[in-house]
Amino acid sequence: MIKLNYQTGDRVTNKELKATLQSLYDEHGIKEKAKATHITRYYKVKKCKIRLGDKRVDGYEIMSVI
């Protein structure tokens, strides 16, 4: 099982999610391209906007572990 270190209330950008998931997929030999939406396999989430400097980017807020 893949172990992610996100806590309830964490807000994570899609870019960060893809990078984290892809590194875990590679580590575990999963032959799949990571997508940010794959986070729904491991956590209950809701879409949100995250402010980075003067930009707002798409991301997810972690609601709970599935």
Biopython code that builds the backbone (N, CA, C, O; Angstrom):
import numpy as np
from Bio.PDB.StructureBuilder import StructureBuilder

atoms = [
    (1, "MET", "N", (0.842, -1.189, 0.000)),
    (1, "MET", "CA", (0.000, 0.000, 0.000)),
    (1, "MET", "C", (0.880, 1.242, 0.000)),
    (1, "MET", "O", (1.911, 1.285, 0.671)),
    (2, "ILE", "N", (0.473, 2.232, -0.743)),
    (2, "ILE", "CA", (1.217, 3.486, -0.821)),
    (2, "ILE", "C", (0.898, 4.342, 0.391)),
    (2, "ILE", "O", (-0.263, 4.497, 0.769)),
    (3, "LYS", "N", (1.938, 4.896, 0.995)),
    (3, "LYS", "CA", (1.772, 5.735, 2.185)),
    (3, "LYS", "C", (2.088, 7.185, 1.836)),
    (3, "LYS", "O", (3.215, 7.505, 1.458)),
    (4, "LEU", "N", (1.106, 8.049, 1.962)),
    (4, "LEU", "CA", (1.284, 9.484, 1.745)),
    (4, "LEU", "C", (1.236, 10.173, 3.102)),
    (4, "LEU", "O", (0.556, 9.704, 4.015)),
    (5, "ASN", "N", (1.941, 11.261, 3.235)),
    (5, "ASN", "CA", (2.036, 11.939, 4.526)),
    (5, "ASN", "C", (1.215, 13.218, 4.587)),
    (5, "ASN", "O", (1.703, 14.247, 5.054)),
    (6, "TYR", "N", (-0.019, 13.161, 4.122)),
    (6, "TYR", "CA", (-0.896, 14.322, 4.187)),
    (6, "TYR", "C", (-1.824, 14.179, 5.383)),
    (6, "TYR", "O", (-2.270, 13.079, 5.712)),
    (7, "GLN", "N", (-2.106, 15.294, 6.024)),
    (7, "GLN", "CA", (-2.980, 15.328, 7.192)),
    (7, "GLN", "C", (-4.286, 16.031, 6.831)),
    (7, "GLN", "O", (-4.342, 16.783, 5.858)),
    (8, "THR", "N", (-5.319, 15.789, 7.603)),
    (8, "THR", "CA", (-6.594, 16.470, 7.418)),
    (8, "THR", "C", (-6.371, 17.975, 7.469)),
    (8, "THR", "O", (-5.728, 18.487, 8.386)),
    (9, "GLY", "N", (-6.908, 18.676, 6.479)),
    (9, "GLY", "CA", (-6.771, 20.122, 6.420)),
    (9, "GLY", "C", (-5.637, 20.604, 5.532)),
    (9, "GLY", "O", (-5.582, 21.786, 5.193)),
    (10, "ASP", "N", (-4.723, 19.705, 5.145)),
    (10, "ASP", "CA", (-3.634, 20.094, 4.245)),
    (10, "ASP", "C", (-4.209, 20.504, 2.901)),
    (10, "ASP", "O", (-5.182, 19.921, 2.423)),
    (11, "ARG", "N", (-3.600, 21.508, 2.300)),
    (11, "ARG", "CA", (-3.983, 21.957, 0.960)),
    (11, "ARG", "C", (-2.776, 21.747, 0.066)),
    (11, "ARG", "O", (-1.688, 22.245, 0.355)),
    (12, "VAL", "N", (-2.966, 21.004, -1.028)),
    (12, "VAL", "CA", (-1.866, 20.588, -1.888)),
    (12, "VAL", "C", (-2.193, 20.938, -3.331)),
    (12, "VAL", "O", (-3.298, 20.680, -3.807)),
    (13, "THR", "N", (-1.216, 21.532, -4.027)),
    (13, "THR", "CA", (-1.437, 21.888, -5.434)),
    (13, "THR", "C", (-1.433, 20.635, -6.298)),
    (13, "THR", "O", (-0.859, 19.610, -5.930)),
    (14, "ASN", "N", (-2.080, 20.734, -7.445)),
    (14, "ASN", "CA", (-2.109, 19.605, -8.381)),
    (14, "ASN", "C", (-0.697, 19.221, -8.805)),
    (14, "ASN", "O", (-0.385, 18.036, -8.924)),
    (15, "LYS", "N", (0.149, 20.204, -9.030)),
    (15, "LYS", "CA", (1.524, 19.955, -9.457)),
    (15, "LYS", "C", (2.278, 19.140, -8.403)),
    (15, "LYS", "O", (2.981, 18.185, -8.734)),
    (16, "GLU", "N", (2.129, 19.524, -7.144)),
    (16, "GLU", "CA", (2.791, 18.803, -6.054)),
    (16, "GLU", "C", (2.247, 17.377, -5.924)),
    (16, "GLU", "O", (3.006, 16.431, -5.712)),
    (17, "LEU", "N", (0.932, 17.235, -6.053)),
    (17, "LEU", "CA", (0.316, 15.911, -5.976)),
    (17, "LEU", "C", (0.845, 14.977, -7.055)),
    (17, "LEU", "O", (1.187, 13.827, -6.779)),
    (18, "LYS", "N", (0.910, 15.477, -8.281)),
    (18, "LYS", "CA", (1.395, 14.652, -9.390)),
    (18, "LYS", "C", (2.836, 14.214, -9.148)),
    (18, "LYS", "O", (3.176, 13.052, -9.370)),
    (19, "ALA", "N", (3.674, 15.121, -8.700)),
    (19, "ALA", "CA", (5.086, 14.793, -8.452)),
    (19, "ALA", "C", (5.221, 13.761, -7.331)),
    (19, "ALA", "O", (5.982, 12.802, -7.456)),
    (20, "THR", "N", (4.487, 13.957, -6.246)),
    (20, "THR", "CA", (4.546, 13.033, -5.117)),
    (20, "THR", "C", (4.042, 11.650, -5.503)),
    (20, "THR", "O", (4.688, 10.644, -5.211)),
    (21, "LEU", "N", (2.894, 11.600, -6.156)),
    (21, "LEU", "CA", (2.327, 10.318, -6.564)),
    (21, "LEU", "C", (3.216, 9.601, -7.567)),
    (21, "LEU", "O", (3.390, 8.386, -7.478)),
    (22, "GLN", "N", (3.783, 10.336, -8.524)),
    (22, "GLN", "CA", (4.631, 9.697, -9.531)),
    (22, "GLN", "C", (5.871, 9.096, -8.888)),
    (22, "GLN", "O", (6.285, 8.001, -9.269)),
    (23, "SER", "N", (6.475, 9.783, -7.924)),
    (23, "SER", "CA", (7.661, 9.224, -7.269)),
    (23, "SER", "C", (7.303, 7.962, -6.490)),
    (23, "SER", "O", (8.086, 7.013, -6.451)),
    (24, "LEU", "N", (6.124, 7.945, -5.870)),
    (24, "LEU", "CA", (5.688, 6.734, -5.166)),
    (24, "LEU", "C", (5.362, 5.606, -6.131)),
    (24, "LEU", "O", (5.691, 4.449, -5.867)),
    (25, "TYR", "N", (4.722, 5.930, -7.242)),
    (25, "TYR", "CA", (4.430, 4.912, -8.257)),
    (25, "TYR", "C", (5.719, 4.289, -8.768)),
    (25, "TYR", "O", (5.821, 3.069, -8.891)),
    (26, "ASP", "N", (6.707, 5.137, -9.065)),
    (26, "ASP", "CA", (7.996, 4.638, -9.552)),
    (26, "ASP", "C", (8.675, 3.755, -8.509)),
    (26, "ASP", "O", (9.219, 2.700, -8.838)),
    (27, "GLU", "N", (8.641, 4.188, -7.260)),
    (27, "GLU", "CA", (9.266, 3.445, -6.158)),
    (27, "GLU", "C", (8.643, 2.064, -5.976)),
    (27, "GLU", "O", (9.335, 1.097, -5.656)),
    (28, "HIS", "N", (7.332, 1.982, -6.184)),
    (28, "HIS", "CA", (6.609, 0.722, -5.985)),
    (28, "HIS", "C", (6.402, -0.061, -7.278)),
    (28, "HIS", "O", (5.723, -1.087, -7.273)),
    (29, "GLY", "N", (6.970, 0.404, -8.375)),
    (29, "GLY", "CA", (6.882, -0.317, -9.634)),
    (29, "GLY", "C", (5.530, -0.265, -10.307)),
    (29, "GLY", "O", (5.191, -1.151, -11.091)),
    (30, "ILE", "N", (4.756, 0.758, -10.012)),
    (30, "ILE", "CA", (3.443, 0.914, -10.629)),
    (30, "ILE", "C", (3.630, 1.579, -11.981)),
    (30, "ILE", "O", (4.148, 2.693, -12.056)),
    (31, "LYS", "N", (3.217, 0.913, -13.049)),
    (31, "LYS", "CA", (3.405, 1.408, -14.419)),
    (31, "LYS", "C", (2.210, 2.262, -14.830)),
    (31, "LYS", "O", (1.432, 1.879, -15.704)),
    (32, "GLU", "N", (2.075, 3.402, -14.201)),
    (32, "GLU", "CA", (0.957, 4.300, -14.472)),
    (32, "GLU", "C", (1.450, 5.727, -14.328)),
    (32, "GLU", "O", (2.300, 6.014, -13.484)),
    (33, "LYS", "N", (0.918, 6.623, -15.150)),
    (33, "LYS", "CA", (1.267, 8.029, -15.040)),
    (33, "LYS", "C", (0.373, 8.665, -13.978)),
    (33, "LYS", "O", (-0.852, 8.558, -14.038)),
    (34, "ALA", "N", (0.989, 9.317, -13.021)),
    (34, "ALA", "CA", (0.237, 9.920, -11.915)),
    (34, "ALA", "C", (-0.554, 11.130, -12.388)),
    (34, "ALA", "O", (-0.086, 11.929, -13.200)),
    (35, "LYS", "N", (-1.750, 11.241, -11.865)),
    (35, "LYS", "CA", (-2.605, 12.396, -12.100)),
    (35, "LYS", "C", (-3.049, 12.903, -10.731)),
    (35, "LYS", "O", (-3.169, 12.125, -9.785)),
    (36, "ALA", "N", (-3.287, 14.176, -10.633)),
    (36, "ALA", "CA", (-3.700, 14.752, -9.352)),
    (36, "ALA", "C", (-4.994, 14.116, -8.846)),
    (36, "ALA", "O", (-5.185, 13.977, -7.638)),
    (37, "THR", "N", (-5.875, 13.735, -9.753)),
    (37, "THR", "CA", (-7.151, 13.141, -9.343)),
    (37, "THR", "C", (-6.971, 11.782, -8.675)),
    (37, "THR", "O", (-7.886, 11.304, -8.004)),
    (38, "HIS", "N", (-5.816, 11.154, -8.845)),
    (38, "HIS", "CA", (-5.568, 9.864, -8.199)),
    (38, "HIS", "C", (-5.542, 9.983, -6.678)),
    (38, "HIS", "O", (-5.629, 8.970, -5.984)),
    (39, "ILE", "N", (-5.426, 11.189, -6.151)),
    (39, "ILE", "CA", (-5.426, 11.382, -4.703)),
    (39, "ILE", "C", (-6.737, 10.870, -4.097)),
    (39, "ILE", "O", (-6.789, 10.527, -2.916)),
    (40, "THR", "N", (-7.802, 10.821, -4.922)),
    (40, "THR", "CA", (-9.101, 10.351, -4.420)),
    (40, "THR", "C", (-9.089, 8.853, -4.126)),
    (40, "THR", "O", (-10.023, 8.340, -3.508)),
    (41, "ARG", "N", (-8.055, 8.150, -4.554)),
    (41, "ARG", "CA", (-7.918, 6.729, -4.220)),
    (41, "ARG", "C", (-7.501, 6.532, -2.771)),
    (41, "ARG", "O", (-7.712, 5.460, -2.204)),
    (42, "TYR", "N", (-6.915, 7.552, -2.173)),
    (42, "TYR", "CA", (-6.324, 7.421, -0.843)),
    (42, "TYR", "C", (-6.941, 8.346, 0.201)),
    (42, "TYR", "O", (-6.876, 8.067, 1.398)),
    (43, "TYR", "N", (-7.537, 9.444, -0.250)),
    (43, "TYR", "CA", (-8.106, 10.439, 0.664)),
    (43, "TYR", "C", (-9.447, 10.925, 0.144)),
    (43, "TYR", "O", (-9.713, 10.911, -1.058)),
    (44, "LYS", "N", (-10.288, 11.356, 1.081)),
    (44, "LYS", "CA", (-11.490, 12.105, 0.715)),
    (44, "LYS", "C", (-11.022, 13.550, 0.618)),
    (44, "LYS", "O", (-10.432, 14.081, 1.558)),
    (45, "VAL", "N", (-11.286, 14.185, -0.521)),
    (45, "VAL", "CA", (-10.775, 15.527, -0.767)),
    (45, "VAL", "C", (-11.865, 16.423, -1.341)),
    (45, "VAL", "O", (-12.929, 15.961, -1.751)),
    (46, "LYS", "N", (-11.565, 17.721, -1.358)),
    (46, "LYS", "CA", (-12.410, 18.651, -2.110)),
    (46, "LYS", "C", (-11.486, 19.588, -2.870)),
    (46, "LYS", "O", (-10.409, 19.948, -2.396)),
    (47, "LYS", "N", (-11.928, 19.972, -4.049)),
    (47, "LYS", "CA", (-11.145, 20.886, -4.879)),
    (47, "LYS", "C", (-11.090, 22.249, -4.213)),
    (47, "LYS", "O", (-12.034, 22.667, -3.543)),
    (48, "CYS", "N", (-9.965, 22.937, -4.407)),
    (48, "CYS", "CA", (-9.828, 24.279, -3.868)),
    (48, "CYS", "C", (-8.836, 25.064, -4.710)),
    (48, "CYS", "O", (-8.154, 24.505, -5.568)),
    (49, "LYS", "N", (-8.765, 26.333, -4.462)),
    (49, "LYS", "CA", (-7.757, 27.213, -5.056)),
    (49, "LYS", "C", (-6.742, 27.520, -3.953)),
    (49, "LYS", "O", (-7.105, 27.753, -2.800)),
    (50, "ILE", "N", (-5.466, 27.514, -4.334)),
    (50, "ILE", "CA", (-4.399, 27.778, -3.375)),
    (50, "ILE", "C", (-3.624, 28.995, -3.862)),
    (50, "ILE", "O", (-3.219, 29.061, -5.023)),
    (51, "ARG", "N", (-3.421, 29.955, -2.968)),
    (51, "ARG", "CA", (-2.708, 31.171, -3.331)),
    (51, "ARG", "C", (-1.210, 30.927, -3.194)),
    (51, "ARG", "O", (-0.717, 30.542, -2.133)),
    (52, "LEU", "N", (-0.496, 31.164, -4.303)),
    (52, "LEU", "CA", (0.963, 31.092, -4.317)),
    (52, "LEU", "C", (1.477, 32.439, -4.801)),
    (52, "LEU", "O", (1.458, 32.730, -5.997)),
    (53, "GLY", "N", (1.929, 33.246, -3.874)),
    (53, "GLY", "CA", (2.350, 34.604, -4.238)),
    (53, "GLY", "C", (1.162, 35.389, -4.735)),
    (53, "GLY", "O", (0.188, 35.572, -4.004)),
    (54, "ASP", "N", (1.226, 35.859, -5.974)),
    (54, "ASP", "CA", (0.119, 36.623, -6.540)),
    (54, "ASP", "C", (-0.758, 35.784, -7.464)),
    (54, "ASP", "O", (-1.621, 36.318, -8.161)),
    (55, "LYS", "N", (-0.534, 34.463, -7.470)),
    (55, "LYS", "CA", (-1.319, 33.553, -8.313)),
    (55, "LYS", "C", (-2.241, 32.690, -7.469)),
    (55, "LYS", "O", (-2.014, 32.483, -6.277)),
    (56, "ARG", "N", (-3.283, 32.194, -8.115)),
    (56, "ARG", "CA", (-4.159, 31.187, -7.503)),
    (56, "ARG", "C", (-4.093, 29.951, -8.392)),
    (56, "ARG", "O", (-4.351, 30.027, -9.593)),
    (57, "VAL", "N", (-3.746, 28.809, -7.792)),
    (57, "VAL", "CA", (-3.610, 27.578, -8.566)),
    (57, "VAL", "C", (-4.585, 26.533, -8.041)),
    (57, "VAL", "O", (-5.024, 26.588, -6.892)),
    (58, "ASP", "N", (-4.916, 25.577, -8.911)),
    (58, "ASP", "CA", (-5.826, 24.508, -8.534)),
    (58, "ASP", "C", (-5.132, 23.521, -7.610)),
    (58, "ASP", "O", (-3.930, 23.277, -7.718)),
    (59, "GLY", "N", (-5.917, 22.963, -6.702)),
    (59, "GLY", "CA", (-5.387, 21.971, -5.777)),
    (59, "GLY", "C", (-6.520, 21.236, -5.089)),
    (59, "GLY", "O", (-7.684, 21.335, -5.476)),
    (60, "TYR", "N", (-6.150, 20.506, -4.069)),
    (60, "TYR", "CA", (-7.120, 19.759, -3.271)),
    (60, "TYR", "C", (-6.863, 19.988, -1.789)),
    (60, "TYR", "O", (-5.723, 20.138, -1.351)),
    (61, "GLU", "N", (-7.952, 20.012, -1.028)),
    (61, "GLU", "CA", (-7.848, 20.045, 0.419)),
    (61, "GLU", "C", (-8.170, 18.651, 0.941)),
    (61, "GLU", "O", (-9.190, 18.065, 0.578)),
    (62, "ILE", "N", (-7.301, 18.128, 1.788)),
    (62, "ILE", "CA", (-7.484, 16.795, 2.353)),
    (62, "ILE", "C", (-8.561, 16.863, 3.435)),
    (62, "ILE", "O", (-8.445, 17.627, 4.393)),
    (63, "MET", "N", (-9.605, 16.057, 3.271)),
    (63, "MET", "CA", (-10.691, 16.038, 4.248)),
    (63, "MET", "C", (-10.513, 14.886, 5.255)),
    (63, "MET", "O", (-10.682, 15.078, 6.460)),
    (64, "SER", "N", (-10.171, 13.683, 4.749)),
    (64, "SER", "CA", (-9.950, 12.532, 5.619)),
    (64, "SER", "C", (-9.322, 11.402, 4.820)),
    (64, "SER", "O", (-9.345, 11.399, 3.589)),
    (65, "VAL", "N", (-8.764, 10.450, 5.543)),
    (65, "VAL", "CA", (-8.179, 9.267, 4.925)),
    (65, "VAL", "C", (-9.311, 8.290, 4.593)),
    (65, "VAL", "O", (-10.262, 8.140, 5.361)),
    (66, "ILE", "N", (-9.195, 7.639, 3.455)),
    (66, "ILE", "CA", (-10.214, 6.639, 3.085)),
    (66, "ILE", "C", (-9.857, 5.333, 3.745)),
    (66, "ILE", "O", (-10.570, 4.342, 3.581)),
]
sb = StructureBuilder()
sb.init_structure("model")
sb.init_model(0)
sb.init_chain("A")
sb.init_seg("    ")
for serial, (resi, resn, name, xyz) in enumerate(atoms, 1):
    if name == "N":
        sb.init_residue(resn, " ", resi, " ")
    sb.init_atom(name, np.array(xyz, "f"), 0.0, 1.0, " ", f" {name:<3s}", serial, name[0])
structure = sb.get_structure()
